[in-house]
Amino acid sequence: MTEKQHRSQSGDGTRRRKHVPIRTCVVCRGKGDKRGLTRLVRTADGVLIDPTGKMNGRGAYLCEKESCWDRAVNTNILEKALKTALTDADRERLQQSNSSHDYSN
């Protein structure tokens, strides 16, 4: 058995499952895997959507529920999570992103 094969198997010979990071929606507090939530990040240019999940800056996650996006844009929940004030341009950018989502699933 090679070193790589040895490290990828547990003691009983079965393969280990890959670790899936779990994140929490800042609005509804629902938990989901990192890829299933949308990351918003505070940058010098304002609050941006981070499609890669790897941008530098303080981040917060939103689930795909339309009600969560509406509350994030229209209340101070996101401001508290990101520890910044949302500008009108930030709110407009997030509202446009919200309206482009498909909530049919």
C-alpha positions as CSV (number, residue, x, y, z in Angstrom):
1,M,0.0,0.0,0.0
2,T,1.4,3.4,-0.9
3,E,1.7,6.3,1.5
4,K,-1.2,8.1,-0.2
5,Q,-3.5,5.1,-0.1
6,H,-2.7,4.6,3.5
7,R,-3.6,8.2,4.4
8,S,-6.9,8.1,2.5
9,Q,-8.3,5.1,4.3
10,S,-9.4,4.8,7.9
11,G,-8.3,1.9,10.1
12,D,-11.0,-0.5,8.9
13,G,-10.0,-0.1,5.2
14,T,-13.0,2.1,4.2
15,R,-12.4,5.5,2.6
16,R,-13.0,8.6,4.7
17,R,-15.5,11.1,3.5
18,K,-14.2,14.5,2.5
19,H,-14.9,17.2,5.1
20,V,-17.7,19.5,4.0
21,P,-17.5,23.0,5.7
22,I,-20.8,24.0,7.3
23,R,-21.8,27.7,7.4
24,T,-24.8,29.6,9.0
25,C,-27.1,32.1,7.3
26,V,-26.9,35.3,9.2
27,V,-30.6,36.0,8.9
28,C,-32.5,32.7,9.5
29,R,-29.6,31.0,11.3
30,G,-30.1,27.9,9.1
31,K,-27.1,25.7,8.6
32,G,-25.9,24.5,5.2
33,D,-22.8,23.4,3.3
34,K,-20.5,26.3,2.3
35,R,-21.3,25.8,-1.4
36,G,-25.0,26.0,-0.8
37,L,-24.9,29.5,0.8
38,T,-23.8,32.8,-0.8
39,R,-20.9,34.6,0.8
40,L,-20.9,38.3,1.1
41,V,-17.7,40.0,1.9
42,R,-16.7,43.4,3.3
43,T,-14.0,45.0,1.1
44,A,-12.6,48.5,0.7
45,D,-15.0,48.8,-2.3
46,G,-18.0,48.0,-0.2
47,V,-20.0,44.8,0.4
48,L,-19.6,42.4,-2.6
49,I,-20.9,38.9,-3.4
50,D,-18.0,36.4,-3.3
51,P,-18.8,33.7,-5.8
52,T,-15.5,31.9,-5.1
53,G,-15.8,32.0,-1.3
54,K,-12.1,32.9,-1.2
55,M,-12.0,36.7,-1.3
56,N,-10.1,38.5,1.4
57,G,-12.2,40.4,4.0
58,R,-14.8,39.8,6.6
59,G,-17.5,37.5,5.3
60,A,-21.1,36.6,6.1
61,Y,-23.3,33.9,4.5
62,L,-26.9,34.1,3.2
63,C,-29.1,31.1,2.2
64,E,-31.1,31.2,-1.0
65,K,-34.4,32.1,0.6
66,E,-35.9,35.3,-0.8
67,S,-37.0,36.4,2.6
68,C,-33.5,36.2,4.0
69,W,-32.1,38.3,1.1
70,D,-34.9,40.9,1.7
71,R,-34.2,41.1,5.4
72,A,-30.5,41.4,4.8
73,V,-31.0,44.3,2.5
74,N,-33.7,46.1,4.4
75,T,-32.5,45.7,8.0
76,N,-29.2,46.1,9.9
77,I,-28.5,42.3,10.2
78,L,-25.9,42.3,7.6
79,E,-24.3,45.5,8.9
80,K,-23.9,43.8,12.3
81,A,-22.4,40.6,10.8
82,L,-19.9,42.4,8.6
83,K,-19.3,45.1,11.2
84,T,-19.7,47.9,8.7
85,A,-22.4,50.3,7.5
86,L,-24.1,49.4,4.2
87,T,-24.2,52.2,1.7
88,D,-27.1,52.8,-0.7
89,A,-24.9,51.4,-3.5
90,D,-24.3,48.2,-1.4
91,R,-28.0,47.8,-0.8
92,E,-28.8,48.4,-4.5
93,R,-26.1,45.8,-5.6
94,L,-27.5,43.2,-3.2
95,Q,-31.1,43.9,-4.2
96,Q,-30.2,43.4,-7.9
97,S,-28.5,40.2,-7.1
98,N,-31.5,39.1,-5.1
99,S,-33.8,39.8,-8.0
100,S,-31.6,37.7,-10.3
101,H,-31.9,34.5,-8.1
102,D,-34.2,31.7,-9.2
103,Y,-36.3,30.7,-6.1
104,S,-38.3,28.0,-7.9
105,N,-36.5,25.1,-6.2
